[in-house]
Amino acid sequence: MCFQTALFLTTPKYIGSTHGIEKELIEKLSNVGYIGISTGKLRRYFDRENLKDPFRILKGVFQAYQLIREMKPNVVFSKGGFVSVPVVLGAWMNRVPIIIHESDITPGLANRISIPFASKICVTFHEAKEHIKNDKAVYVGAIIREELMQGSAIKGLTLCNFTRNKPIIFCMGGSLGSQRINEILRRNLQQLINNFQIVHICGKGQLDNSYNNYSEYKQFEYVHSELVDILAMTDIVISRAGSNSIFEFLSLKKPMLLIPLSREASRGDQVLNALSFKSSGYCEILFEEDMDDVSFKKAINNVFEKRYEIIERMEQSGNDNAINKVVELITANSV
């Protein structure tokens, strides 16, 4: 999600896209105001919309400039995403300090455009400082939602109608699901449920009702507030390697089997994320090009057998103070 907040001494304001999915989420917060602006998507491929997007972005820059000029924020905090570029440019033209947070090891396109205009760049991975060629980068770690730590395992068990008789796997393929992960999990489900109970977040339109009678398999298209309770009862996780998700699993001390998007299907950020976590002992990796029924089941069993060793390493991660570090940087760089 793109995240750019204009911070004030009174009420923070969130500037996002006019029709973005973030609007609904932010409007649920009583102490944050939402303002929508025009924006275009920064695509790496040809699309007819690319011809219109420069004009949308220019309109967004003008709107952001006017908004920031009128509101006079002390600082602008940007989490990246295509909406962030007009806001960062608008803040820079108004001489308002800009703090950027980069989730991945290598900056995404929006943050690469924005970094020259920023006062400081907060990075999630230590390795990220190698990819930002100036002294602006500051390691802070991942920003974790407070509510994530408040889940109830009992509520999770009740929701899924599970017991504590078998360990629980939580499987998700990213925010939109993953057809490849869905297929291989279901193809091996009969064998897996001999040893595990499985919660599967399969993505919109990916439910398969033929599995509804499996008492040890619970599938959802998507979960909202229930996620914290599901994770509280989970023993191990199967997931893509998006930065936000894997740091949440790390904070909860959940051993992971990571199946990163390949470099062919992405800019390679998930591969780097997974390799970093593997080097720290937080996960096992199964590359999609190497994944078959045998390697999939073997990797799951490997993570489960190593789970206590992985948890011990996670407890030494030192990623618990990111939000305080970010607040200190924001305060120090405000006008």
VMD Tcl script that draws the C-alpha trace (Angstrom):
set ca {
  {0.00 0.00 0.00}
  {1.23 3.48 -0.73}
  {1.58 5.49 2.44}
  {2.27 9.16 2.60}
  {1.21 11.12 5.61}
  {1.50 14.83 6.14}
  {2.17 15.18 9.87}
  {0.95 18.13 11.90}
  {1.18 19.16 15.52}
  {-2.55 18.38 15.66}
  {-4.11 15.77 13.33}
  {-2.13 13.81 10.72}
  {-3.44 13.74 7.15}
  {-3.09 10.85 4.72}
  {-2.78 11.73 1.04}
  {-3.69 8.83 -1.22}
  {-5.31 8.16 -4.57}
  {-8.86 9.32 -5.18}
  {-10.24 5.80 -5.58}
  {-7.52 3.73 -3.90}
  {-8.19 0.76 -1.63}
  {-6.38 2.58 1.15}
  {-9.20 5.14 1.39}
  {-11.59 2.71 3.08}
  {-8.93 1.62 5.56}
  {-7.82 5.11 6.54}
  {-11.37 6.42 6.91}
  {-11.91 3.86 9.67}
  {-9.32 5.72 11.76}
  {-10.93 8.47 13.78}
  {-7.73 10.50 14.20}
  {-6.45 10.54 10.59}
  {-7.90 12.60 7.75}
  {-7.89 11.23 4.18}
  {-7.36 13.36 1.07}
  {-7.43 11.88 -2.44}
  {-5.42 13.19 -5.40}
  {-5.00 12.26 -9.05}
  {-2.25 9.80 -9.85}
  {-0.94 7.51 -12.55}
  {0.62 4.09 -12.21}
  {4.36 3.69 -12.77}
  {4.32 0.65 -15.05}
  {7.37 -1.19 -16.35}
  {5.48 -2.56 -19.37}
  {3.62 -1.09 -22.33}
  {0.01 -0.15 -21.75}
  {-2.20 2.44 -23.44}
  {-2.82 3.97 -20.04}
  {0.88 4.91 -19.98}
  {0.03 7.67 -22.47}
  {-2.44 9.24 -20.04}
  {-0.56 8.70 -16.81}
  {2.02 11.52 -17.17}
  {-0.86 14.00 -17.24}
  {-2.49 12.36 -14.21}
  {0.80 12.50 -12.33}
  {1.29 16.18 -13.23}
  {-2.22 16.91 -12.01}
  {-1.42 15.04 -8.79}
  {1.77 17.04 -8.29}
  {-0.17 20.29 -8.63}
  {-2.88 19.05 -6.24}
  {-0.30 17.88 -3.68}
  {1.61 21.16 -3.96}
  {-1.56 23.17 -3.29}
  {-2.66 20.93 -0.40}
  {0.71 21.03 1.32}
  {1.02 24.77 0.78}
  {-2.36 25.31 2.46}
  {-1.90 22.80 5.30}
  {1.72 23.64 6.14}
  {2.72 20.23 7.58}
  {5.83 19.86 9.70}
  {7.01 16.83 7.73}
  {5.84 14.37 5.05}
  {6.33 10.64 5.64}
  {6.20 8.42 2.55}
  {5.97 4.62 2.40}
  {6.36 4.45 -1.38}
  {3.88 3.34 -4.00}
  {2.87 5.22 -7.13}
  {0.77 7.77 -5.20}
  {3.80 8.90 -3.24}
  {5.68 10.58 -6.10}
  {3.33 13.59 -6.52}
  {3.20 14.05 -2.74}
  {6.98 13.97 -2.37}
  {7.43 16.45 -5.23}
  {4.71 18.70 -3.80}
  {6.40 18.65 -0.39}
  {9.84 19.36 -1.87}
  {8.51 22.37 -3.81}
  {7.07 23.67 -0.53}
  {10.38 23.02 1.27}
  {8.74 20.58 3.67}
  {11.08 17.86 5.00}
  {10.45 14.37 3.60}
  {11.07 11.05 5.38}
  {10.84 7.91 3.22}
  {10.48 4.33 4.45}
  {11.71 1.60 2.10}
  {10.44 -1.91 2.87}
  {12.61 -3.94 0.51}
  {16.35 -4.42 0.10}
  {16.34 -2.57 -3.23}
  {14.14 0.53 -3.60}
  {11.06 0.29 -5.78}
  {10.57 2.63 -8.74}
  {8.54 5.22 -6.82}
  {11.10 5.46 -4.03}
  {14.00 5.60 -6.50}
  {12.35 8.70 -8.00}
  {11.64 10.17 -4.55}
  {14.94 9.50 -2.73}
  {16.85 12.55 -4.11}
  {14.20 14.84 -2.57}
  {14.18 13.20 0.88}
  {15.88 14.28 4.09}
  {16.18 10.72 5.40}
  {15.41 7.23 4.09}
  {14.41 4.66 6.70}
  {15.39 1.16 5.61}
  {14.01 -2.18 6.79}
  {16.99 -4.39 5.89}
  {20.60 -3.64 6.81}
  {21.54 -4.63 3.24}
  {19.37 -1.83 1.82}
  {21.96 0.78 2.77}
  {24.24 -0.68 0.09}
  {21.68 0.26 -2.59}
  {21.16 3.88 -1.50}
  {24.24 5.79 -2.54}
  {24.25 8.60 -0.02}
  {24.37 9.18 3.72}
  {20.60 9.62 4.04}
  {19.84 5.95 4.74}
  {19.10 5.01 8.36}
  {18.36 1.45 9.48}
  {15.15 1.31 11.54}
  {13.66 -2.12 10.79}
  {10.08 -2.95 9.89}
  {7.06 -1.01 11.09}
  {4.69 -3.57 12.61}
  {1.00 -3.06 13.32}
  {0.34 -3.01 17.07}
  {-2.86 -5.04 16.75}
  {-0.89 -7.90 15.22}
  {0.49 -8.75 18.65}
  {-2.97 -8.95 20.24}
  {-4.31 -12.09 18.56}
  {-6.06 -14.88 20.44}
  {-5.14 -18.48 19.60}
  {-8.39 -19.65 21.19}
  {-10.40 -17.41 18.86}
  {-8.39 -18.68 15.90}
  {-9.05 -22.30 16.81}
  {-12.76 -21.57 17.20}
  {-12.93 -19.73 13.86}
  {-11.37 -22.64 11.99}
  {-12.89 -25.38 14.16}
  {-9.39 -26.73 14.79}
  {-7.91 -28.47 17.84}
  {-4.47 -28.59 19.43}
  {-4.08 -32.25 18.50}
  {-2.07 -31.44 15.36}
  {0.25 -28.53 14.49}
  {-1.19 -25.76 12.33}
  {0.14 -24.42 9.01}
  {-0.86 -20.98 7.76}
  {-0.51 -20.72 3.97}
  {-0.90 -17.57 1.90}
  {0.25 -16.55 -1.56}
  {0.41 -12.79 -1.15}
  {-2.37 -10.21 -1.16}
  {-3.90 -11.60 -4.38}
  {-3.18 -15.26 -3.72}
  {-1.01 -17.54 -5.83}
  {-2.42 -20.08 -8.24}
  {0.78 -22.12 -8.19}
  {0.86 -22.34 -4.39}
  {-2.88 -23.06 -4.28}
  {-2.51 -25.91 -6.74}
  {0.44 -27.63 -5.11}
  {-1.01 -27.31 -1.62}
  {-4.34 -28.83 -2.64}
  {-2.71 -31.53 -4.71}
  {-0.83 -32.71 -1.62}
  {-3.54 -31.91 0.90}
  {-4.55 -35.50 1.59}
  {-1.03 -36.36 2.75}
  {-0.41 -33.10 4.58}
  {-3.51 -33.32 6.77}
  {-2.24 -36.62 8.14}
  {0.19 -34.51 10.17}
  {-1.09 -30.93 10.05}
  {-4.15 -28.71 10.15}
  {-4.01 -26.07 7.42}
  {-5.44 -22.55 7.11}
  {-5.25 -21.44 3.49}
  {-5.69 -17.84 2.27}
  {-6.18 -18.59 -1.41}
  {-7.18 -15.22 -2.93}
  {-10.31 -13.79 -4.50}
  {-12.23 -16.29 -6.63}
  {-9.91 -19.16 -5.66}
  {-12.09 -21.05 -3.16}
  {-12.61 -24.72 -4.03}
  {-15.81 -26.06 -2.47}
  {-14.80 -29.67 -3.12}
  {-12.59 -29.38 -0.01}
  {-15.28 -28.08 2.33}
  {-15.68 -31.45 4.07}
  {-12.04 -31.60 5.15}
  {-12.15 -30.86 8.88}
  {-8.41 -30.17 9.02}
  {-8.40 -27.70 6.11}
  {-9.97 -24.24 6.27}
  {-9.85 -21.94 3.25}
  {-10.58 -18.22 2.96}
  {-10.45 -15.86 0.00}
  {-9.15 -13.15 2.29}
  {-9.20 -12.34 6.00}
  {-9.37 -9.01 7.77}
  {-9.39 -8.62 11.56}
  {-9.43 -12.43 11.94}
  {-5.83 -12.64 10.71}
  {-4.32 -11.79 14.10}
  {-6.18 -14.69 15.75}
  {-5.27 -17.13 12.97}
  {-1.59 -16.21 13.25}
  {-1.71 -16.53 17.04}
  {-2.59 -20.24 16.74}
  {-0.21 -20.93 13.82}
  {2.91 -23.09 14.21}
  {4.58 -22.54 10.81}
  {3.90 -20.33 7.78}
  {4.06 -20.93 4.02}
  {4.19 -17.62 2.18}
  {5.56 -15.46 -0.60}
  {8.39 -13.20 0.54}
  {6.90 -9.71 0.52}
  {8.71 -7.57 3.07}
  {5.73 -6.46 5.14}
  {4.37 -9.98 5.58}
  {7.62 -11.71 6.45}
  {8.55 -9.10 9.04}
  {5.14 -9.58 10.64}
  {5.79 -13.32 10.83}
  {9.22 -12.56 12.29}
  {7.70 -10.33 14.98}
  {5.30 -13.14 15.90}
  {8.17 -15.69 15.91}
  {6.54 -17.88 13.25}
  {8.99 -20.14 11.36}
  {8.57 -19.72 7.61}
  {8.79 -21.59 4.35}
  {9.20 -18.80 1.81}
  {8.37 -19.27 -1.87}
  {9.46 -15.94 -3.40}
  {8.19 -14.59 -6.68}
  {10.86 -15.31 -9.27}
  {12.98 -12.60 -10.86}
  {11.10 -13.24 -14.11}
  {7.75 -12.48 -12.45}
  {8.93 -9.46 -10.43}
  {11.87 -7.09 -10.00}
  {13.54 -9.70 -7.81}
  {12.87 -8.04 -4.46}
  {11.22 -11.13 -2.95}
  {14.21 -13.31 -3.81}
  {16.53 -10.87 -2.02}
  {14.16 -10.65 0.96}
  {14.02 -14.43 1.28}
  {17.80 -14.82 0.98}
  {18.31 -12.23 3.72}
  {15.94 -14.06 6.07}
  {17.54 -17.39 5.23}
  {21.00 -16.02 6.08}
  {19.64 -14.95 9.48}
  {18.12 -18.37 10.09}
  {14.48 -17.22 10.09}
  {13.21 -19.40 7.24}
  {13.74 -22.05 4.63}
  {13.41 -21.15 0.93}
  {11.77 -23.12 -1.86}
  {12.31 -21.41 -5.21}
  {9.29 -21.72 -7.45}
  {11.30 -23.08 -10.37}
  {12.47 -25.94 -8.10}
  {9.06 -26.64 -6.58}
  {7.34 -29.97 -7.14}
  {5.28 -32.27 -4.92}
  {8.31 -33.94 -3.36}
  {10.31 -30.76 -2.67}
  {7.20 -28.97 -1.36}
  {6.41 -31.61 1.27}
  {10.07 -32.03 2.16}
  {10.49 -28.28 2.72}
  {7.40 -28.12 4.96}
  {8.67 -30.98 7.11}
  {12.12 -29.40 7.25}
  {10.74 -26.11 8.62}
  {8.59 -27.95 11.15}
  {11.50 -30.06 12.39}
  {13.70 -26.94 12.74}
  {10.97 -24.73 14.23}
  {12.48 -24.37 17.71}
  {15.91 -23.55 16.31}
  {14.32 -20.95 14.00}
  {12.30 -19.41 16.84}
  {15.45 -19.10 18.96}
  {17.14 -17.11 16.18}
  {14.04 -14.95 15.70}
  {14.12 -14.01 19.37}
  {17.53 -12.42 18.76}
  {16.38 -10.37 15.75}
  {16.14 -7.03 17.55}
  {13.36 -5.73 15.29}
  {11.07 -4.52 18.07}
  {11.81 -0.79 18.18}
  {11.26 0.39 14.58}
  {8.32 2.68 15.25}
  {10.19 4.58 17.98}
  {13.18 5.07 15.67}
  {10.90 6.41 12.92}
  {9.16 8.80 15.33}
  {12.55 10.09 16.50}
  {13.63 10.74 12.89}
  {10.35 12.47 12.08}
  {10.65 14.68 15.16}
  {14.29 15.52 14.47}
  {13.59 16.47 10.84}
  {10.34 18.42 11.31}
  {10.12 22.16 10.72}
}
mol new
graphics top color blue
foreach p $ca { graphics top sphere $p radius 0.5 }
foreach p [lrange $ca 0 end-1] q [lrange $ca 1 end] { graphics top cylinder $p $q radius 0.2 }
display resetview
